Amino acid sequence: MINSESLDSKTSKHIIVDLGDRSYPISIGPKQISLVDLNQYIQGGKVLIVTNETIAPLYLSSITAGLPNKQIDVVTLPDGERFKTLDNLNSIFTKLLEKNHDRKTTLIALGGGVVGDMTGFAAASYQRGVPFIQIPTTLLAQVDSSVGGKTGVNHPLGKNMLGAFHQPIAVIIDTDTLTTLPERQFFAGMAEVIKYGLIADYPFFEWLEANVEALIRRDPLALSVAIERSCINKAKIVSADETEQGIRAILNLGHTFGHAIETFQEYQGWLHGEAVAAGIVMALDLSMNAGNLSQIDVDRGKKLISMFSLPVAPPEDMSAEAFIKLMLRDKKVFDGQLRLILLRSLGDGYVSQDFTQAWMDATLAKFCQS
């Protein structure tokens, strides 16, 4: 079991993502934005900070104050998944070129997953690759998208279909930023936290079941445990399979269904974590159809997700036909064969491409009106 008594919410935690000479630290704790000296990670004299309209008024001045001897330029993006586009990505490139940024420039992503993904993609592409730092300000970004080097933008026909693997040089997680996070955004992040317990860490899943109330009230100690444990799980998987050739794919539990939901809604309906939550429940059901999980197992996962006010079924107007059409555009389709992440048991995820159409049809019939 997780011994949270030994942890102190006021103490910084440090995790290393082990990728050889490209390894990098994750710092977790309160006041990290003001306590961590970003200069230690910045070799050149120029910095471009990418943020959004919501986050800039809250934290941008703290970042710039800590970089007194740098040329600092800023791109402030509109806030929302629907703005994760090539057009907005191009605004980052335009600023880099207008301000004569070079190969020693460091980009800083200050915001949630959209900002982090777009900044990382820009860093991977500008002059064929420059360093970047992740400073995630949402729970979902802190436990998932800021770690692991996946970057990209959406296309009207598919989510995250354009992008690159490009690791950050550091991830700075300031848990104090969660105090200003709207409740809906906070709960959406919990979908990704729950995912780690389901795919690889059953003791963590049990701990989450026992600490729902503390997490809902954003108890600092509970949040510290949840974020640290999530990052440890992700760092371990990423270190073993950086570019998702095998085991890393289990991090996508519920995401194939979830990405289909987001694309169906043209990225203007549910939050990413909400779509993933419903997708996880569908994946649990499919795992039961495969003979791996019991109804009790499925109900436990569904109950935990629902306790954070997350959806446990897809939108009512989304048909089985729409799911099939959109899932076949997913990045996990190889040679026309869709791969899905299923569970052998709670805490044990695996990549499956030998599920039967009958199992899929049964799940879609249960969750879709037509």
Summary of the structure (lengths in Angstrom):
residues: 370
radius of gyration: 19.9
end to end distance: 43.1
largest distance: 62.5
contacts: 1321
relative contact order: 0.12
helix: 51%
strand: 19%
